[in-house]
Amino acid sequence: MNSRLQEKAKRMLDLTAAGVAMLLLGPLFGLVALAIWTRMGRPILFCHRRPGYAAKPFVLYKFRTMTDAFDTGGESSPRSRAPDPAG
């Protein structure tokens, strides 16, 4: 196979795998989005601009999982803090 045909075949395989993964994981992503919306409100997604291949920027989307809640002393509020493994 020539190089161009290999690139097209890989692209088709990548798109097919991504499509199947989205169909299988879509309901789970919906539940996670609903949980974030009910517990923390909007926005549900966090967008982060990063340098990619050959320094070409791209936008990375992640579910928002951190809060910016603080108590009166300036510490993060207990609801937003991770559980202490020591108890």
PyMOL CGO cylinders between C-alpha atoms (Angstrom):
from pymol import cmd
from pymol.cgo import CYLINDER

trace = [
    CYLINDER, 0.00, 0.00, 0.00, 1.24, 3.45, -0.73, 0.3, 1, 1, 1, 1, 1, 1,
    CYLINDER, 1.24, 3.45, -0.73, 1.61, 6.08, 1.98, 0.3, 1, 1, 1, 1, 1, 1,
    CYLINDER, 1.61, 6.08, 1.98, -1.44, 8.14, 0.97, 0.3, 1, 1, 1, 1, 1, 1,
    CYLINDER, -1.44, 8.14, 0.97, -3.72, 5.11, 1.00, 0.3, 1, 1, 1, 1, 1, 1,
    CYLINDER, -3.72, 5.11, 1.00, -2.37, 4.11, 4.42, 0.3, 1, 1, 1, 1, 1, 1,
    CYLINDER, -2.37, 4.11, 4.42, -3.12, 7.59, 5.78, 0.3, 1, 1, 1, 1, 1, 1,
    CYLINDER, -3.12, 7.59, 5.78, -6.70, 7.45, 4.48, 0.3, 1, 1, 1, 1, 1, 1,
    CYLINDER, -6.70, 7.45, 4.48, -7.21, 3.95, 5.92, 0.3, 1, 1, 1, 1, 1, 1,
    CYLINDER, -7.21, 3.95, 5.92, -5.89, 5.05, 9.31, 0.3, 1, 1, 1, 1, 1, 1,
    CYLINDER, -5.89, 5.05, 9.31, -8.13, 8.12, 9.26, 0.3, 1, 1, 1, 1, 1, 1,
    CYLINDER, -8.13, 8.12, 9.26, -11.18, 5.95, 8.51, 0.3, 1, 1, 1, 1, 1, 1,
    CYLINDER, -11.18, 5.95, 8.51, -10.24, 3.55, 11.30, 0.3, 1, 1, 1, 1, 1, 1,
    CYLINDER, -10.24, 3.55, 11.30, -9.77, 6.45, 13.74, 0.3, 1, 1, 1, 1, 1, 1,
    CYLINDER, -9.77, 6.45, 13.74, -13.15, 7.97, 12.83, 0.3, 1, 1, 1, 1, 1, 1,
    CYLINDER, -13.15, 7.97, 12.83, -14.92, 4.62, 13.07, 0.3, 1, 1, 1, 1, 1, 1,
    CYLINDER, -14.92, 4.62, 13.07, -13.38, 3.83, 16.47, 0.3, 1, 1, 1, 1, 1, 1,
    CYLINDER, -13.38, 3.83, 16.47, -14.22, 7.32, 17.78, 0.3, 1, 1, 1, 1, 1, 1,
    CYLINDER, -14.22, 7.32, 17.78, -17.80, 7.03, 16.53, 0.3, 1, 1, 1, 1, 1, 1,
    CYLINDER, -17.80, 7.03, 16.53, -18.33, 3.64, 18.16, 0.3, 1, 1, 1, 1, 1, 1,
    CYLINDER, -18.33, 3.64, 18.16, -16.77, 4.89, 21.41, 0.3, 1, 1, 1, 1, 1, 1,
    CYLINDER, -16.77, 4.89, 21.41, -19.07, 7.93, 21.43, 0.3, 1, 1, 1, 1, 1, 1,
    CYLINDER, -19.07, 7.93, 21.43, -22.13, 5.74, 20.88, 0.3, 1, 1, 1, 1, 1, 1,
    CYLINDER, -22.13, 5.74, 20.88, -21.14, 3.42, 23.72, 0.3, 1, 1, 1, 1, 1, 1,
    CYLINDER, -21.14, 3.42, 23.72, -19.98, 6.13, 26.14, 0.3, 1, 1, 1, 1, 1, 1,
    CYLINDER, -19.98, 6.13, 26.14, -22.61, 8.76, 25.26, 0.3, 1, 1, 1, 1, 1, 1,
    CYLINDER, -22.61, 8.76, 25.26, -25.10, 7.68, 27.95, 0.3, 1, 1, 1, 1, 1, 1,
    CYLINDER, -25.10, 7.68, 27.95, -22.35, 7.70, 30.59, 0.3, 1, 1, 1, 1, 1, 1,
    CYLINDER, -22.35, 7.70, 30.59, -21.21, 11.18, 29.49, 0.3, 1, 1, 1, 1, 1, 1,
    CYLINDER, -21.21, 11.18, 29.49, -24.83, 12.32, 29.75, 0.3, 1, 1, 1, 1, 1, 1,
    CYLINDER, -24.83, 12.32, 29.75, -25.10, 11.05, 33.33, 0.3, 1, 1, 1, 1, 1, 1,
    CYLINDER, -25.10, 11.05, 33.33, -21.81, 12.73, 34.30, 0.3, 1, 1, 1, 1, 1, 1,
    CYLINDER, -21.81, 12.73, 34.30, -22.99, 16.01, 32.74, 0.3, 1, 1, 1, 1, 1, 1,
    CYLINDER, -22.99, 16.01, 32.74, -26.30, 15.77, 34.60, 0.3, 1, 1, 1, 1, 1, 1,
    CYLINDER, -26.30, 15.77, 34.60, -24.50, 15.11, 37.90, 0.3, 1, 1, 1, 1, 1, 1,
    CYLINDER, -24.50, 15.11, 37.90, -22.20, 18.10, 37.40, 0.3, 1, 1, 1, 1, 1, 1,
    CYLINDER, -22.20, 18.10, 37.40, -25.14, 20.32, 36.44, 0.3, 1, 1, 1, 1, 1, 1,
    CYLINDER, -25.14, 20.32, 36.44, -27.16, 19.35, 39.52, 0.3, 1, 1, 1, 1, 1, 1,
    CYLINDER, -27.16, 19.35, 39.52, -24.27, 19.58, 42.02, 0.3, 1, 1, 1, 1, 1, 1,
    CYLINDER, -24.27, 19.58, 42.02, -22.23, 22.52, 40.67, 0.3, 1, 1, 1, 1, 1, 1,
    CYLINDER, -22.23, 22.52, 40.67, -24.39, 24.22, 38.05, 0.3, 1, 1, 1, 1, 1, 1,
    CYLINDER, -24.39, 24.22, 38.05, -23.08, 25.63, 34.84, 0.3, 1, 1, 1, 1, 1, 1,
    CYLINDER, -23.08, 25.63, 34.84, -20.74, 25.54, 32.96, 0.3, 1, 1, 1, 1, 1, 1,
    CYLINDER, -20.74, 25.54, 32.96, -20.51, 21.78, 32.68, 0.3, 1, 1, 1, 1, 1, 1,
    CYLINDER, -20.51, 21.78, 32.68, -17.42, 21.71, 30.48, 0.3, 1, 1, 1, 1, 1, 1,
    CYLINDER, -17.42, 21.71, 30.48, -14.02, 23.27, 31.13, 0.3, 1, 1, 1, 1, 1, 1,
    CYLINDER, -14.02, 23.27, 31.13, -12.23, 24.48, 27.99, 0.3, 1, 1, 1, 1, 1, 1,
    CYLINDER, -12.23, 24.48, 27.99, -8.45, 24.67, 27.90, 0.3, 1, 1, 1, 1, 1, 1,
    CYLINDER, -8.45, 24.67, 27.90, -6.37, 25.92, 24.95, 0.3, 1, 1, 1, 1, 1, 1,
    CYLINDER, -6.37, 25.92, 24.95, -3.14, 23.94, 24.51, 0.3, 1, 1, 1, 1, 1, 1,
    CYLINDER, -3.14, 23.94, 24.51, -0.34, 23.71, 21.97, 0.3, 1, 1, 1, 1, 1, 1,
    CYLINDER, -0.34, 23.71, 21.97, -0.59, 20.62, 19.82, 0.3, 1, 1, 1, 1, 1, 1,
    CYLINDER, -0.59, 20.62, 19.82, 1.43, 19.01, 17.06, 0.3, 1, 1, 1, 1, 1, 1,
    CYLINDER, 1.43, 19.01, 17.06, 3.85, 21.49, 15.47, 0.3, 1, 1, 1, 1, 1, 1,
    CYLINDER, 3.85, 21.49, 15.47, 2.70, 24.07, 18.07, 0.3, 1, 1, 1, 1, 1, 1,
    CYLINDER, 2.70, 24.07, 18.07, -0.72, 24.32, 16.40, 0.3, 1, 1, 1, 1, 1, 1,
    CYLINDER, -0.72, 24.32, 16.40, -3.16, 25.22, 19.20, 0.3, 1, 1, 1, 1, 1, 1,
    CYLINDER, -3.16, 25.22, 19.20, -6.24, 23.13, 19.92, 0.3, 1, 1, 1, 1, 1, 1,
    CYLINDER, -6.24, 23.13, 19.92, -9.02, 23.32, 22.50, 0.3, 1, 1, 1, 1, 1, 1,
    CYLINDER, -9.02, 23.32, 22.50, -9.28, 20.54, 25.06, 0.3, 1, 1, 1, 1, 1, 1,
    CYLINDER, -9.28, 20.54, 25.06, -12.72, 20.02, 26.61, 0.3, 1, 1, 1, 1, 1, 1,
    CYLINDER, -12.72, 20.02, 26.61, -13.06, 18.39, 30.03, 0.3, 1, 1, 1, 1, 1, 1,
    CYLINDER, -13.06, 18.39, 30.03, -15.87, 17.92, 32.49, 0.3, 1, 1, 1, 1, 1, 1,
    CYLINDER, -15.87, 17.92, 32.49, -15.65, 20.56, 35.21, 0.3, 1, 1, 1, 1, 1, 1,
    CYLINDER, -15.65, 20.56, 35.21, -14.88, 18.80, 38.47, 0.3, 1, 1, 1, 1, 1, 1,
    CYLINDER, -14.88, 18.80, 38.47, -13.32, 21.53, 40.62, 0.3, 1, 1, 1, 1, 1, 1,
    CYLINDER, -13.32, 21.53, 40.62, -15.14, 24.29, 42.45, 0.3, 1, 1, 1, 1, 1, 1,
    CYLINDER, -15.14, 24.29, 42.45, -13.93, 27.69, 43.54, 0.3, 1, 1, 1, 1, 1, 1,
    CYLINDER, -13.93, 27.69, 43.54, -15.83, 27.65, 46.85, 0.3, 1, 1, 1, 1, 1, 1,
    CYLINDER, -15.83, 27.65, 46.85, -13.93, 28.98, 49.88, 0.3, 1, 1, 1, 1, 1, 1,
    CYLINDER, -13.93, 28.98, 49.88, -14.91, 29.39, 53.51, 0.3, 1, 1, 1, 1, 1, 1,
    CYLINDER, -14.91, 29.39, 53.51, -14.49, 32.62, 55.49, 0.3, 1, 1, 1, 1, 1, 1,
    CYLINDER, -14.49, 32.62, 55.49, -10.88, 31.72, 56.39, 0.3, 1, 1, 1, 1, 1, 1,
    CYLINDER, -10.88, 31.72, 56.39, -9.86, 31.42, 52.74, 0.3, 1, 1, 1, 1, 1, 1,
    CYLINDER, -9.86, 31.42, 52.74, -9.66, 27.62, 52.82, 0.3, 1, 1, 1, 1, 1, 1,
    CYLINDER, -9.66, 27.62, 52.82, -11.48, 25.55, 50.24, 0.3, 1, 1, 1, 1, 1, 1,
    CYLINDER, -11.48, 25.55, 50.24, -14.89, 24.60, 51.54, 0.3, 1, 1, 1, 1, 1, 1,
    CYLINDER, -14.89, 24.60, 51.54, -15.38, 21.05, 52.86, 0.3, 1, 1, 1, 1, 1, 1,
    CYLINDER, -15.38, 21.05, 52.86, -17.81, 20.26, 50.05, 0.3, 1, 1, 1, 1, 1, 1,
    CYLINDER, -17.81, 20.26, 50.05, -15.18, 21.02, 47.41, 0.3, 1, 1, 1, 1, 1, 1,
    CYLINDER, -15.18, 21.02, 47.41, -12.28, 19.39, 49.26, 0.3, 1, 1, 1, 1, 1, 1,
    CYLINDER, -12.28, 19.39, 49.26, -11.20, 15.83, 48.54, 0.3, 1, 1, 1, 1, 1, 1,
    CYLINDER, -11.20, 15.83, 48.54, -11.73, 13.40, 51.40, 0.3, 1, 1, 1, 1, 1, 1,
    CYLINDER, -11.73, 13.40, 51.40, -8.80, 13.04, 53.76, 0.3, 1, 1, 1, 1, 1, 1,
    CYLINDER, -8.80, 13.04, 53.76, -7.40, 9.50, 53.42, 0.3, 1, 1, 1, 1, 1, 1,
    CYLINDER, -7.40, 9.50, 53.42, -6.19, 9.59, 57.05, 0.3, 1, 1, 1, 1, 1, 1,
    CYLINDER, -6.19, 9.59, 57.05, -9.75, 10.02, 58.25, 0.3, 1, 1, 1, 1, 1, 1,
]
cmd.load_cgo(trace, "trace")
